[in-house]
Amino acid sequence: MSSPKRRIETDVMKMLMSDYEVTLVNDNSDVGRNRKILSHAIIQQARILSPFIGGHWKIHVELPDQYPYKSPSIGFVNRIFHPNIDELSGSVCLDVINQTWSPMYDMLNIFEVFLPQLLRYPNPADPLNGEAAALMMREPKAYEAKVKEYVAKYASKEAVDEAGEDTESEDELSSAGSYESGGEEPAGTMDDV
C-alpha cells in the first residue's frame, strides 16, 4: 500500500497533466500540511445535457493529510444555482464525497465523473439550496431558466477569469471555514464571488 504523501503527489500530477487548469496553493511537501488545489473545472457539453451546458466553474479542493483514506473538501468558487450546492458558500452535498468515499477514487474521478453527474442529476430530495430544490420540483421550467441565468452571470469564461483575479487575495480566507468530510455536513465551503 502506498503512503498518503505519495498518493497525493500522484493525484496532483494527474490533475496537472489533465485538460483542467490547475493552480496549486499552499503546495508544501512537509508532512502535516494540507495541499490545496484550485482548479477550473470546465464541464464539456458532451458530458452534461442540462441547463448547466457551457458553464465554467472554478473548484476549490483541499486534500487532507490522510488522503486518499479521507475524502477531500470540495467547493464551487463561483456561484451556481443547484439543489445540492450551497449558493453562497459553494459547499457540495454529494454522498460519494461525504459518506461513501473510497481510496479507489482519485481527483480525476471527482472532475470527470462525480461533479458532472451532480450537475446532470441533481437530487432535490437532499438539498443544500432549498430554493433551488423547491423550484426544480414545482416549476421545472423556471428552475432551468434560473440555472441558465446563473451560468450566464457567474459561470461564463469572462466571469471565471474575473473571479480568478480576486481568488489569490482571498485564498487564506476561503479555507478557514472548511467542513470536515465524512460526516453529514457538506464537503467544503467557499467564499461568495
Disulfide bonds with the S-S distance in Angstrom:
none
